[in-house]
Amino acid sequence: MLKLALFFLVISLIAGLFGFGGISSAAAGMAKILFFIAIVLFVVFLVVALLAGRAITK
């Protein structure tokens, strides 16, 4: 997922460099959304792993 966010970020930078403002802002928006989804998934999986670790040690 972070690879896709990085891909859209690069597309946004390249489009902005060549003057395609609409495409640049759309790609930047997609990159931002994917980045925040990746962060949320990371936190969810971290909490699940910590709870599973506590369940195993009990």
N, C-alpha and C positions, 0 to 999 in steps of 0.2 A: 504494500500500500504506500509506503514511503517512497518507493521507486516511482510510482505513478505521480505522486505529489512533486517529486523532483523533476520528472519529465514535463509536467505541465508548467512548472516554474521556468524551465529552460525555454519551452515554447513561448511563454509569456515574454521573457526577456528578448528573445529573437524577434518576435512580432513587434514588440515595442521599439526595438532598434530600427526596424524597417518602416515604422510609422503606421502599423496596423493597430490602432488604439482599441477598437472593439474586440478584436481577437485577443489582444494582449490582456485586456481586463477580464474577459471571460476565462481565459486560461489561468490567470492569477486567482480568480474566484474558485475555480475547480481545485487548484493546488491548495488553497487555504482550507477548503472543505475536507479534502482528503487528508490533509495534515492533522486537522482536529479530530477526525474520525480515528486516525491511527493513534493519536494520544489517548483518546477515550478507551479504545480497545486495549492499549498497553496497560492502563490503570486497572481495567476490569480483570484482565488476565493476571496481573500482579496480585490483586486481592484474592482471586480464586486460588492462585498458587500458594499464597501465604496461609489461607484457611485450610487447604488440603495438607500442607505441611504440618500444621498444628493437629489435624485429625489423625495423621499417621503417628506422630510422636506420643499421643495419649494412650 
